[in-house]
Amino acid sequence: MKNKDEMNMRQMEFKMERMGLLKVGDVLPVTEGKLPSSYYYTLGKAYAMSANFPAGQRLKSAEGTVVGIEETPKGYFVTVEFDE
C-alpha cells in the first residue's frame, strides 16, 4: 500500500451557489454524471458542481476532502482533493 507521499493527489474546483454549506476538512462523496462527450461531478448532496471533463480526465475517486473555499466575483468555489 502506498503512503500519502506516494499517492497522486488531484485537486478539482467545484462551483457552489452559497456559502456555509461546507467547511475545510469535510470528506464528501462525489457523483459522476455523463454528457454525450464529457463527464461532470456533483459534490455531496448537490452542494456544488464541477466543470465538464473529457473522458481522459475522468475522476477515479468516489470521495474527496475539501481543502479550500473561496468567494470570487464569479461566485463561490470549493477546492476538493482526491487520491488518484
All heavy atoms as an XYZ file, in Angstrom:
661
protein
N       0.842     -1.187      0.000
C       0.000      0.000      0.000
C       0.882      1.243      0.000
O       1.877      1.312      0.721
C      -0.904     -0.026      1.225
C      -1.827      1.142      1.291
S      -3.002      0.886      2.640
C      -3.905      2.361      2.470
N       0.499      2.232     -0.784
C       1.273      3.464     -0.868
C       0.989      4.343      0.337
O      -0.133      4.396      0.824
C       0.880      4.246     -2.122
C       1.211      3.555     -3.407
C       0.765      4.413     -4.575
C       1.082      3.728     -5.879
N       0.666      4.544     -7.019
N       2.035      5.055      0.804
C       1.765      6.025      1.850
C       1.307      7.316      1.195
O       1.329      7.469     -0.016
C       2.987      6.227      2.764
C       4.166      6.870      2.058
O       3.997      7.717      1.193
N       5.365      6.486      2.445
N       0.883      8.296      1.995
C       0.292      9.520      1.458
C       1.244     10.263      0.521
O       0.823     10.862     -0.454
C      -0.162     10.421      2.590
C      -0.976     11.590      2.102
C      -1.777     12.198      3.204
C      -2.616     13.313      2.637
N      -3.995     13.218      2.919
N       2.556     10.231      0.789
C       3.516     10.924     -0.051
C       3.633     10.280     -1.434
O       4.020     10.934     -2.388
C       4.898     10.947      0.610
C       4.898     11.792      1.872
O       4.081     12.729      1.963
O       5.710     11.519      2.764
N       3.323      8.992     -1.550
C       3.448      8.290     -2.821
C       2.173      8.349     -3.656
O       2.189      8.025     -4.829
C       3.821      6.820     -2.570
C       5.193      6.652     -1.955
C       5.464      5.212     -1.551
O       4.499      4.465     -1.322
O       6.629      4.853     -1.456
N       1.048      8.745     -3.055
C      -0.214      8.818     -3.782
C      -0.230     10.057     -4.664
O       0.332     11.084     -4.334
C      -1.382      8.898     -2.800
C      -1.657      7.632     -2.081
S      -3.130      7.859     -1.080
C      -3.035      6.411     -0.091
N      -0.897      9.938     -5.781
C      -1.115     11.092     -6.633
C      -2.356     11.807     -6.134
O      -3.423     11.213     -6.073
C      -1.318     10.665     -8.089
C      -0.059     10.114     -8.692
O       1.032     10.569     -8.376
N      -0.203      9.141     -9.551
N      -2.206     13.050     -5.772
C      -3.334     13.835     -5.294
C      -3.806     14.725     -6.440
O      -3.009     15.347     -7.122
C      -2.934     14.682     -4.088
C      -2.408     13.868     -2.912
S      -3.530     12.607     -2.329
C      -4.645     13.592     -1.369
N      -5.100     14.770     -6.632
C      -5.692     15.597     -7.686
C      -6.631     16.600     -7.038
O      -7.432     16.236     -6.178
C      -6.474     14.711     -8.648
C      -7.241     15.471     -9.694
C      -7.961     14.525    -10.609
N      -8.764     15.257    -11.578
C      -9.441     14.675    -12.553
N      -9.421     13.351    -12.680
N     -10.141     15.380    -13.396
N      -6.524     17.839     -7.444
C      -7.442     18.855     -6.945
C      -8.391     19.268     -8.059
O      -7.996     19.411     -9.209
C      -6.683     20.078     -6.440
C      -5.961     19.817     -5.144
C      -5.433     21.086     -4.503
O      -5.432     22.156     -5.093
N      -4.977     20.963     -3.272
N      -9.656     19.444     -7.683
C     -10.681     19.887     -8.625
C     -11.454     21.030     -7.980
O     -11.637     21.056     -6.764
C     -11.661     18.761     -8.958
C     -11.103     17.697     -9.854
S     -12.242     16.317    -10.131
C     -13.649     17.112    -10.858
N     -11.933     21.924     -8.827
C     -12.721     23.046     -8.356
C     -14.189     22.806     -8.670
O     -14.529     22.331     -9.756
C     -12.235     24.325     -9.039
C     -12.812     25.582     -8.457
C     -12.154     26.801     -9.039
O     -12.487     27.143    -10.193
O     -11.313     27.403     -8.359
N     -15.049     23.125     -7.706
C     -16.489     22.976     -7.838
C     -17.142     24.327     -7.583
O     -16.708     25.067     -6.709
C     -17.029     21.968     -6.813
C     -16.606     20.554     -7.057
C     -15.342     20.114     -6.702
C     -17.483     19.649     -7.635
C     -14.954     18.802     -6.917
C     -17.103     18.332     -7.854
C     -15.841     17.912     -7.497
N     -18.201     24.628     -8.318
C     -18.939     25.883     -8.133
C     -20.093     25.653     -7.178
O     -20.856     24.708     -7.321
C     -19.483     26.359     -9.493
C     -20.368     27.581     -9.419
C     -19.615     28.798     -9.828
C     -20.450     30.053    -10.006
N     -21.444     30.383     -9.104
N     -20.185     26.553     -6.181
C     -21.217     26.476     -5.157
C     -22.109     27.715     -5.269
O     -21.624     28.787     -5.605
C     -20.521     26.470     -3.787
C     -21.159     25.655     -2.753
S     -20.252     25.485     -1.192
C     -19.258     26.914     -0.987
N     -23.377     27.583     -4.980
C     -24.298     28.719     -5.091
C     -24.304     29.616     -3.862
O     -24.631     30.789     -3.959
C     -25.718     28.229     -5.379
C     -25.871     27.610     -6.752
C     -25.506     28.583     -7.866
O     -25.932     29.744     -7.832
O     -24.764     28.175     -8.782
N     -23.969     29.066     -2.685
C     -23.951     29.900     -1.483
C     -22.959     29.348     -0.466
O     -22.642     28.163     -0.462
C     -25.334     30.034     -0.867
C     -25.962     28.729     -0.443
C     -27.424     28.953     -0.040
N     -28.086     27.698      0.163
C     -28.249     27.106      1.338
N     -27.792     27.667      2.433
N     -28.869     25.955      1.427
N     -22.485     30.237      0.392
C     -21.520     29.858      1.432
C     -22.247     29.173      2.585
O     -23.468     29.221      2.695
C     -20.798     31.102      1.960
C     -19.836     31.709      0.973
S     -18.432     30.667      0.599
C     -17.366     31.075      1.954
N     -21.454     28.541      3.454
C     -21.993     27.939      4.663
C     -22.423     26.494      4.517
O     -22.850     25.887      5.496
N     -22.331     25.943      3.329
C     -22.750     24.556      3.129
C     -21.653     23.566      3.510
O     -21.949     22.450      3.927
C     -23.138     24.333      1.662
C     -24.287     25.187      1.132
C     -24.457     24.954     -0.367
C     -25.560     24.866      1.885
N     -20.401     23.981      3.349
C     -19.257     23.090      3.569
C     -18.195     23.811      4.381
O     -18.187     25.040      4.466
C     -18.649     22.688      2.221
C     -19.588     22.082      1.196
C     -18.877     21.950     -0.141
C     -20.082     20.742      1.675
N     -17.260     23.020      4.932
C     -16.109     23.603      5.613
C     -14.857     22.817      5.240
O     -14.939     21.656      4.840
C     -16.315     23.654      7.118
C     -16.435     22.307      7.789
C     -16.747     22.491      9.265
C     -16.830     21.188     10.012
N     -17.729     20.197      9.481
N     -13.713     23.472      5.342
C     -12.438     22.813      5.053
C     -12.305     21.596      5.962
O     -12.604     21.660      7.153
C     -11.264     23.804      5.249
C      -9.929     23.083      5.138
C     -11.346     24.920      4.225
N     -11.900     20.485      5.385
C     -11.760     19.231      6.125
C     -12.908     18.265      5.911
O     -12.775     17.079      6.224
N     -14.042     18.747      5.407
C     -15.165     17.848      5.125
C     -14.758     16.806      4.083
O     -14.108     17.137      3.095
C     -16.369     18.614      4.577
C     -17.138     19.402      5.623
O     -16.859     19.218      6.826
O     -18.010     20.206      5.227
N     -15.131     15.566      4.326
C     -14.915     14.487      3.355
C     -16.282     14.160      2.772
O     -17.210     13.825      3.502
C     -14.292     13.242      4.023
C     -14.156     12.103      3.022
C     -12.945     13.591      4.637
N     -16.383     14.302      1.441
C     -17.674     14.174      0.785
C     -17.621     13.214     -0.384
O     -16.613     13.130     -1.086
C     -18.121     15.537      0.252
C     -18.319     16.617      1.308
C     -18.420     17.975      0.656
C     -19.566     16.320      2.112
N     -18.733     12.517     -0.642
C     -18.804     11.674     -1.834
C     -18.971     12.549     -3.065
O     -19.427     13.696     -2.985
C     -20.057     10.828     -1.589
C     -20.910     11.678     -0.716
C     -19.959     12.462      0.152
N     -18.602     12.006     -4.201
C     -18.775     12.698     -5.467
C     -19.492     11.749     -6.424
O     -19.235     10.552     -6.448
C     -17.424     13.203     -6.027
C     -16.513     12.074     -6.378
C     -17.613     14.113     -7.206
N     -20.446     12.289     -7.169
C     -21.230     11.501     -8.119
C     -20.891     11.944     -9.533
O     -20.845     13.140     -9.813
C     -22.742     11.711     -7.865
O     -23.027     11.397     -6.517
C     -23.573     10.834     -8.787
N     -20.663     10.970    -10.410
C     -20.325     11.269    -11.797
C     -21.581     11.318    -12.654
O     -22.449     10.460    -12.555
C     -19.385     10.188    -12.329
C     -18.940     10.423    -13.762
C     -17.985      9.353    -14.243
O     -18.468      8.250    -14.585
O     -16.773      9.617    -14.244
N     -21.653     12.346    -13.497
C     -22.725     12.458    -14.480
C     -22.113     12.400    -15.870
O     -20.980     12.811    -16.071
N     -22.860     11.874    -16.837
C     -22.327     11.711    -18.194
C     -23.123     12.560    -19.174
O     -24.342     12.550    -19.174
C     -22.389     10.247    -18.607
C     -21.773      9.990    -19.977
C     -21.664      8.526    -20.267
C     -21.065      8.183    -21.599
N     -20.588      9.207    -22.456
N     -22.368     13.301    -19.978
C     -22.927     14.043    -21.107
C     -22.501     13.317    -22.376
O     -21.692     12.390    -22.314
C     -22.410     15.479    -21.085
C     -22.795     16.287    -19.842
C     -22.018     17.591    -19.791
C     -24.287     16.551    -19.833
N     -22.993     13.707    -23.550
C     -22.614     12.979    -24.773
C     -21.105     12.859    -25.008
O     -20.630     11.821    -25.452
C     -23.281     13.788    -25.888
C     -24.466     14.404    -25.224
C     -24.010     14.716    -23.813
N     -20.343     13.902    -24.671
C     -18.899     13.819    -24.936
C     -18.030     14.198    -23.739
O     -16.834     14.444    -23.898
C     -18.546     14.719    -26.127
O     -18.855     16.060    -25.811
N     -18.623     14.252    -22.550
C     -17.829     14.602    -21.366
C     -18.510     14.115    -20.092
O     -19.604     13.548    -20.132
C     -17.610     16.117    -21.313
O     -18.854     16.779    -21.221
N     -17.836     14.364    -18.960
C     -18.327     13.963    -17.641
C     -18.308     15.175    -16.725
O     -17.487     16.067    -16.883
C     -17.436     12.863    -17.055
C     -17.495     11.588    -17.853
C     -16.689     11.400    -18.965
C     -18.380     10.585    -17.508
C     -16.757     10.239    -19.720
C     -18.464      9.419    -18.251
C     -17.646      9.252    -19.350
O     -17.734      8.108    -20.090
N     -19.211     15.203    -15.748
C     -19.212     16.250    -14.734
C     -19.444     15.578    -13.379
O     -19.866     14.413    -13.302
C     -20.293     17.308    -15.012
C     -21.706     16.777    -14.916
C     -22.420     16.851    -13.730
C     -22.315     16.180    -16.016
C     -23.704     16.345    -13.633
C     -23.593     15.680    -15.933
C     -24.291     15.767    -14.743
O     -25.561     15.258    -14.654
N     -19.175     16.317    -12.310
C     -19.240     15.737    -10.976
C     -20.055     16.618    -10.042
O     -19.957     17.843    -10.075
C     -17.825     15.521    -10.430
C     -17.073     14.570    -11.324
C     -16.283     15.033    -12.362
C     -17.227     13.195    -11.182
C     -15.644     14.160    -13.224
C     -16.609     12.314    -12.036
C     -15.815     12.806    -13.059
O     -15.203     11.934    -13.922
N     -20.851     15.962     -9.207
C     -21.655     16.643     -8.198
C     -21.074     16.291     -6.838
O     -20.860     15.114     -6.529
C     -23.128     16.187     -8.274
O     -23.594     16.410     -9.606
C     -23.993     16.944     -7.291
N     -20.828     17.293     -6.034
C     -20.201     17.109     -4.723
C     -21.256     16.942     -3.649
O     -22.149     17.789     -3.502
C     -19.322     18.324     -4.421
C     -18.436     18.266     -3.203
C     -17.443     17.107     -3.295
C     -17.686     19.572     -3.044
N     -21.170     15.848     -2.908
C     -22.088     15.591     -1.806
C     -23.530     15.546     -2.262
O     -23.849     15.027     -3.324
N     -24.404     16.116     -1.468
C     -25.841     16.142     -1.783
C     -26.154     17.400     -2.596
O     -26.932     18.251     -2.188
C     -26.651     16.118     -0.502
C     -26.449     14.830      0.282
C     -27.402     14.759      1.446
C     -27.163     13.506      2.240
N     -27.651     12.308      1.603
N     -25.481     17.522     -3.741
C     -25.648     18.652     -4.665
C     -25.204     19.973     -4.044
O     -25.801     21.012     -4.293
C     -27.076     18.726     -5.180
N     -24.144     19.942     -3.230
C     -23.596     21.173     -2.660
C     -22.917     22.017     -3.723
O     -22.953     23.239     -3.672
C     -22.574     20.867     -1.558
C     -23.145     20.160     -0.367
C     -22.624     18.958      0.073
C     -24.215     20.701      0.343
C     -23.141     18.309      1.177
C     -24.745     20.053      1.443
C     -24.208     18.858      1.857
O     -24.725     18.212      2.942
N     -22.266     21.359     -4.680
C     -21.505     22.070     -5.710
C     -21.331     21.161     -6.919
O     -21.429     19.942     -6.803
C     -20.148     22.485     -5.154
N     -21.030     21.793     -8.075
C     -20.833     21.036     -9.313
C     -19.521     21.423     -9.967
O     -19.076     22.562     -9.854
C     -21.983     21.273    -10.282
C     -23.284     20.715     -9.747
S     -24.557     20.481    -10.960
C     -23.792     19.470    -12.158
N     -18.940     20.468    -10.670
C     -17.680     20.695    -11.366
C     -17.932     21.206    -12.780
O     -19.062     21.229    -13.262
C     -16.886     19.388    -11.456
O     -17.471     18.532    -12.420
N     -16.848     21.562    -13.440
C     -16.885     21.834    -14.872
C     -17.015     20.488    -15.591
O     -17.028     19.433    -14.950
C     -15.604     22.535    -15.290
N     -17.086     20.507    -16.898
C     -17.131     19.275    -17.690
C     -15.705     18.826    -18.012
O     -14.840     19.653    -18.279
C     -17.909     19.497    -18.981
C     -19.352     19.832    -18.710
O     -19.904     19.485    -17.683
N     -19.983     20.531    -19.636
N     -15.484     17.510    -17.985
C     -14.170     16.928    -18.237
C     -14.262     15.898    -19.352
O     -15.208     15.109    -19.381
C     -13.636     16.235    -16.974
C     -13.316     17.187    -15.863
C     -14.267     17.521    -14.917
C     -12.063     17.762    -15.771
C     -13.977     18.405    -13.892
C     -11.760     18.643    -14.759
C     -12.722     18.975    -13.815
N     -13.268     15.869    -20.258
C     -13.257     14.823    -21.291
C     -12.997     13.454    -20.658
O     -12.521     13.356    -19.514
C     -12.120     15.237    -22.213
C     -11.277     16.156    -21.416
C     -12.152     16.786    -20.376
N     -13.290     12.404    -21.398
C     -13.151     11.034    -20.881
C     -11.758     10.748    -20.327
O     -11.627     10.042    -19.327
C     -13.504     10.023    -21.963
N     -10.726     11.289    -20.922
C      -9.361     11.046    -20.463
C      -9.037     11.682    -19.120
O      -8.020     11.369    -18.507
N      -9.909     12.561    -18.631
C      -9.688     13.226    -17.347
C     -10.731     12.837    -16.307
O     -10.938     13.550    -15.324
C      -9.697     14.739    -17.542
C      -8.565     15.250    -18.371
C      -8.638     16.758    -18.553
O      -9.456     17.452    -17.954
N      -7.778     17.280    -19.399
N     -11.385     11.685    -16.508
C     -12.397     11.222    -15.549
C     -11.778     11.032    -14.174
O     -10.642     10.604    -14.028
C     -13.005      9.900    -16.001
C     -13.976     10.054    -17.129
C     -14.489      8.739    -17.595
N     -15.479      8.206    -16.652
C     -16.103      7.061    -16.825
N     -15.845      6.307    -17.875
N     -16.975      6.648    -15.938
N     -12.558     11.311    -13.160
C     -12.158     11.149    -11.775
C     -12.214      9.669    -11.405
O     -13.155      8.967    -11.766
C     -13.115     11.957    -10.895
C     -12.817     12.042     -9.418
C     -11.469     12.720     -9.179
C     -13.917     12.839     -8.730
N     -11.215      9.194    -10.673
C     -11.157      7.788    -10.272
C     -11.657      7.575     -8.849
O     -11.994      6.466     -8.464
C      -9.720      7.282    -10.381
C      -9.184      7.324    -11.797
C      -7.720      6.976    -11.836
C      -7.182      7.185    -13.233
N      -5.811      7.604    -13.256
N     -11.696      8.629     -8.051
C     -12.069      8.525     -6.640
C     -13.572      8.697     -6.439
O     -14.235      9.387     -7.218
C     -11.349      9.600     -5.825
O      -9.964      9.453     -5.919
N     -14.083      8.112     -5.374
C     -15.501      8.229     -5.054
C     -15.765      9.289     -3.991
O     -16.919      9.640     -3.732
C     -16.036      6.889     -4.575
N     -14.699      9.791     -3.339
C     -14.866     10.837     -2.339
C     -13.609     11.692     -2.277
O     -12.533     11.274     -2.708
C     -15.188     10.262     -0.963
C     -14.069      9.479     -0.317
C     -14.429      8.958      1.060
O     -15.625      8.853      1.395
O     -13.501      8.660      1.802
N     -13.777     12.904     -1.751
C     -12.659     13.825     -1.657
C     -12.769     14.679     -0.408
O     -13.803     14.702      0.266
N     -11.697     15.416     -0.118
C     -11.618     16.266      1.060
C     -11.583     17.727      0.645
O     -10.781     18.118     -0.210
C     -10.347     15.940      1.869
O     -10.358     14.551      2.201
C     -10.274     16.764      3.142
N     -12.438     18.531      1.251
C     -12.461     19.968      0.976
C     -11.179     20.580      1.526
O     -10.868     20.426      2.711
C     -13.697     20.636      1.614
C     -13.657     22.143      1.429
C     -14.979     20.056      1.047
N     -10.409     21.256      0.655
C      -9.153     21.882      1.083
C      -9.197     23.403      0.962
O      -8.291     24.085      1.434
C      -7.928     21.320      0.323
C      -7.731     19.846      0.660
C      -8.054     21.523     -1.164
N     -10.247     23.929      0.349
C     -10.354     25.380      0.244
C     -11.736     25.818     -0.192
O     -12.418     25.115     -0.932
N     -12.149     26.997      0.303
C     -13.419     27.603     -0.077
C     -13.127     29.070     -0.334
O     -12.482     29.730      0.478
C     -14.483     27.447      1.024
C     -14.734     25.960      1.310
C     -15.781     28.142      0.627
C     -15.605     25.701      2.517
N     -13.604     29.572     -1.476
C     -13.264     30.932     -1.862
C     -14.472     31.637     -2.465
O     -15.241     31.048     -3.219
C     -12.132     30.869     -2.888
C     -11.651     32.194     -3.370
C     -10.517     32.058     -4.376
O     -10.275     30.945     -4.887
O      -9.896     33.074     -4.662
N     -14.614     32.918     -2.127
C     -15.630     33.757     -2.763
C     -14.926     34.651     -3.765
O     -13.940     35.313     -3.430
C     -16.359     34.604     -1.728
C     -17.424     35.480     -2.334
C     -18.182     36.316     -1.319
O     -17.885     36.236     -0.122
O     -19.073     37.061     -1.751
N     -15.392     34.648     -5.003
C     -14.817     35.475     -6.054
C     -15.941     36.301     -6.688
O     -17.122     36.046     -6.410
C     -14.154     34.612     -7.149
O     -15.176     33.983     -7.917
C     -13.208     33.574     -6.566
N     -15.611     37.252     -7.561
C     -16.663     37.992     -8.262
C     -17.561     37.077     -9.111
O     -18.701     37.420     -9.397
C     -15.889     38.960     -9.156
C     -14.584     39.151     -8.441
C     -14.290     37.820     -7.808
N     -17.064     35.899     -9.483
C     -17.851     34.958    -10.283
C     -18.661     33.986     -9.440
O     -19.372     33.142     -9.967
C     -16.934     34.171    -11.216
C     -16.326     35.040    -12.289
C     -15.540     34.218    -13.273
C     -15.032     35.095    -14.383
N     -14.425     34.329    -15.455
N     -18.524     34.035     -8.121
C     -19.290     33.156     -7.252
C     -18.429     32.462     -6.215
O     -17.294     32.859     -5.958
N     -18.973     31.406     -5.633
C     -18.304     30.641     -4.583
C     -17.704     29.383     -5.182
O     -18.361     28.674     -5.940
C     -19.302     30.261     -3.486
C     -20.021     31.452     -2.918
C     -21.352     31.679     -3.229
C     -19.369     32.341     -2.080
C     -22.032     32.774     -2.712
C     -20.044     33.443     -1.558
C     -21.368     33.651     -1.872
O     -22.017     34.731     -1.364
N     -16.461     29.096     -4.815
C     -15.772     27.930     -5.355
C     -15.172     27.103     -4.229
O     -14.634     27.637     -3.263
C     -14.680     28.360     -6.343
C     -15.250     28.962     -7.586
C     -15.509     30.316     -7.658
C     -15.575     28.168     -8.669
C     -16.065     30.882     -8.787
C     -16.133     28.718     -9.808
C     -16.378     30.074     -9.871
N     -15.269     25.794     -4.379
C     -14.744     24.834     -3.420
C     -13.641     24.043     -4.105
O     -13.849     23.525     -5.203
C     -15.849     23.849     -2.959
C     -15.311     22.857     -1.967
C     -17.030     24.604     -2.399
N     -12.495     23.930     -3.466
C     -11.410     23.095     -3.982
C     -11.415     21.800     -3.182
O     -11.400     21.825     -1.947
C     -10.045     23.797     -3.853
O     -10.118     25.053     -4.549
C      -8.938     22.946     -4.444
N     -11.452     20.687     -3.895
C     -11.512     19.364     -3.273
C     -10.334     18.554     -3.748
O      -9.976     18.576     -4.934
C     -12.835     18.652     -3.618
C     -12.907     17.282     -2.971
C     -14.021     19.510     -3.193
N      -9.703     17.828     -2.831
C      -8.542     16.996     -3.147
C      -8.951     15.528     -3.129
O      -9.658     15.080     -2.231
C      -7.436     17.257     -2.122
C      -6.114     16.657     -2.490
C      -5.011     17.166     -1.575
O      -4.999     16.755     -0.406
O      -4.197     17.966     -2.037
N      -8.501     14.807     -4.157
C      -8.820     13.384     -4.322
C      -7.550     12.572     -4.412
O      -6.563     13.028     -4.985
C      -9.613     13.167     -5.621
C     -10.927     13.892     -5.659
C     -11.022     15.155     -6.235
C     -12.060     13.312     -5.132
C     -12.223     15.821     -6.294
C     -13.278     13.983     -5.177
C     -13.352     15.234     -5.751
N      -7.575     11.337     -3.879
C      -6.477     10.367     -4.082
C      -6.709      9.716     -5.425
O      -7.744      9.112     -5.655
C      -6.505      9.283     -3.001
C      -6.196      9.816     -1.624
O      -5.580     10.889     -1.534
O      -6.598      9.165     -0.644
N      -5.766      9.848     -6.330
C      -5.910      9.261     -7.671
C      -4.888      8.179     -7.870
O      -3.770      8.299     -7.522
C      -5.740     10.330     -8.750
C      -6.917     11.278     -8.801
C      -8.155     10.692     -9.460
O      -8.150     10.419    -10.648
O      -9.135     10.500     -8.736
